């Protein structure tokens, strides 16, 4: 209980010190908020692009064309086997007659196709996989190629590869940006705490003379860095939320022109808590580095 009261006292003292220099505090919080909002905004954009890609392209499909002469009994057995496959969500059987009619309707070559002496198209299964990742799709395709009575197995994964490559590039860019800005935020807190230590040098010397431990002296500076980082995370959250609100308002008019309800996705509760926790940790880390480097240099004279 005594320890909790001591921590609360230090926290109150930290908030008072933040309010003593409101302009400098507000500027530091705003800098931290803007810096954090850049990689987080990129993360939000990537989530929205991924959702849009899935909405436009849908789930990738695998088309399986049966060998000529495959009987009705073989088709039923193959269908049952496909339904029981753990990686397959559902299947559709497309008889060769149905495929020919669809080709006549979609190509505009009904006269030419109607003049054919026999139907050149095979029976086929359209397979909807459970997992739409590139690796899973290609693994399922390669497995189906080994099945008997399958003449050709086709996976139209070009768009999947392009989207996956684009998202991988975006993720790497966001990670690099986040790492660089994290170092910058740690440096900002490091310098802020260093200046505080230097301005309070005499107070620290007196505290050591009367027996204060390093942990006791270090605690207010760590709380200051943590609180400043947390407030910077709140500023980043507000900046991102306000930006998304403005962008979605403009984007809605554009989406209506294409008969779409697309909008940029906001931060989830988990994302928000991660942002606040990470920003607070960066503030604490910068303060810890600064205190560790400068506090030991101050000794009572």
N, C-alpha and C positions, 0 to 999 in steps of 0.2 A: 504493500500500500504506500509506503514511504517512497519507494522507487517510482511508482506511478505519479505521485504528487510532484516529485522532482522533475519528471519528464514533462508534465503539464506546465510546470512553472517555466521550464526552458522554452517550451513551445510558445507560451504567451510572450516571453521576452523576445523571441525571434520575430514574432508578428509585430511587436512594437518597434523593433529595429527596422523592419521593412517599411513601416509607416513613417519613420523618421525622415526618410529620403524618398518621398513618393515618386518624384520624377525619375530618379535613377532606377528605382525598383520597377516602375512601369516600363521603362525603356528596355531593361534586361528581360522582363517577362515577354514583352512584345517581340524582341529579337529571337528568344527561344521559341515562341509560338510560331513565328514565320518560318524559322528553320525546320521545325518539326512538321509543319503543315506540308512542306514540299514532298518528302518521301511518302507521307501518309496519303496525300492527294494522289500521288502516282499509284499507290496501292488501290485506292478507291476506283481510279480510272481503269486499272487492269481488271478488277472484279466486274466492272460494268461491261467492258469489252468481251470478257469471257462469257458473260451471261447473254450478250447480244449475239455472239457467234453461235452459241448453242441454240438460241431462239431462231436464227435465220437458217442454219444448216440442219438442225434437228440431230437426232441420233444417227451415227453412221450405220450403214447397212452392208451386209455381205450377201451377195447374190451367188447362189449355187445352181449351176446348170447340169441337169442329169444327162447321162449318156443315152444315146438313142437305143430304143428297144427295152428301156426300163419298164417293167410291168407294173400293174396296179398294186400287186402285193408288195413288191419291192419299195414302191413309193410310200405305202403306208408304214412299212417297217422303218424306213429312213426318217419319216416324219415323227414317229414315236421316239426314235433315238435322239433326234434333234431336240424334241420337247424336254427330254430328261437330262439334257446337257446342262451342267452347272453354270456355264458362262453365257447361256442363251436365255434371253428374256421371253421372247415369243417368236413364232415363225409364221410365214404366209406361203401357202402353196399357190403357184401361178401356172395353171395348165397352158400348154402350148397354144390352144385355141384362143384363150383369153389374151395371151401375149400378142398374138397376131392381130386381134381386133383392136387392141390398144395402139399397136403400131400403125394400123390403117387410119385411126382417128387422129393420131398426133403428128404424123409425117405428111399428110396430104397426098400420099401416093397410093390411094385406095385402088385406083384403076390398075396400076402395075402389080400391086400385091394381090389383087383379086384374080389376075391372070396367071398366077403361079399354079403349076400342076399339083404341088403338094406343099404342106406347111414346113418351112425350113427351120422353124424355131423349136427349141427343146423345152420340155417341162423344167420348171425351176422352183427353188425355194428362196424366199427373201427372209433373211435372218436378222433379227434385232438383238444385238448383244446387250448384256447388262452393263458392262464397263466400256466406256467410249474412249479410253486412253489409247494412244497409238500402239504401245507395247502389247496391250491385251488384245486389240483388234488383229494385229499381225500374227500373234500367237494362235488365235482362234482360226484365222485364215489358213495358216500353215498346217494346223491339225486337220482341218476339213479336207485339205488337198490329199491327205492320205486315205480318206474313206473310199470304199468301192462304190462304183456306179456314179461318181462325180466326174463329169467331163471337164468342167472348168469352175474355179472358185474366184470370184472377183470382189475386191475391196476397193471402193472409191475413197481412198484416204488422202488424196492430194490436199483437200482443204483442211483436213485434220493436221497434216504435217505443217502447213503454212501457219495455221492459227497457233499451233503448239510452239513453233519456232518464234513467232511474234511475241507470244506471252512469255516465253523463256527469256528473250532479249529484254522485254520490259521488266521482268522480275529482277534480272541481274542489274539493270540500270537503277532500279529503285533500291536494291541492296547496297550498291556502291554509294549512291547518294546518301542513304541513311547512315552508312558507316562514316563517311566523311563529315557529315553534319553532326554526328554524335561526338566525334573528336572535337569539333568546333565548339559544341555546347559544353563539353567538359572543360575546354580551355577557358571559356567565358566564366564559368563558375570558379575555376581555379584562380583566375586573376582577381575576381571579386573578393574571394575569401582571403587571398594574399594581402590585398589592400586593407581589409578589415583587421587582419592580424597585425599589420604594421601600425595602423592607427591606434590599436588597443595594446600596444607593446607594454606600456607602463602598467596597465591594469593586469596584464598576464603575469608580469614580474611580481607584482604585489600578491597575486593569488598564489603563485608558487612559493613565495616567502612564508605564507601562513599555512602551507601544507596542502594546497589543492593538488589533486592528482592530474595527470595528463588527460585521463578519460573525462574528468569533470570539466577541464578547460576546453577540450575538443568538442564536447557535446553541443554547445550552442552553434558552433560553426557548421557542424554536420546537419543540424536541424535547419539552419539558414539555407544551405545548399539544397537540401531535400525539398523544403517549402517553395523555394524559388523555382526549382525544376517542376514541381507539381503544378504550380500556377502557370508556368509556361505550357505545360500539357493542356491545361484548361483553355488557355488562349488559343492553342493549336486546334483544339476541338471546336471552339466557337468559330474560328476562321474557316475551317473546313465545312461546318454545318451551314454557315451563312453563304459560302461560295456555292455549295450544292443547291441551296434554295434558289439562288439567283440563276444558276445555270439551268436547273430543271425548269424554271419558269420560262426561260427562253427556248429551251430544247423541246418543250411540249408543243409549241407552235410548229416547229420543224417536223416533229414526229407525226403530227396530225396530217401533214401533207403527204406522208407515205403510209397513212393508215396504220400507224404503229403506236403503241403505248410505252415505248422505250423511255427510260429515265435513268439517270446516274444513281447507283445504289449508295446509300449512306452507310455510316459506321454502325456496326451492330454493338450490342452491349459488351460483348467480349472484346471487340476491337477497341472500344472506348476505354475499357478498364486496362487493356494492354498499353494503350497510348499513355494514360495517366501514370501507370506503374513504371513504364520505361522512362518517361521524362523525369519522374521523381528520382529514379535510380541514377540517371545521368547527373542530376544535380548533386546527389549525395556523393557520387564517385568523384566528381570534380572537387568537392569540398574535402573529401578524405585525402586525395592526393596533395592538395594545397596545405592542409594542416600537417600531414605527415612530413612534408618537406620543410616547412617554415617554423613549426612550433618548437621543435627541438633546438633551434638556433637561439631561442630566447631563454636566457637563464638569469636569475636574480644577481644583481651586482652588489 
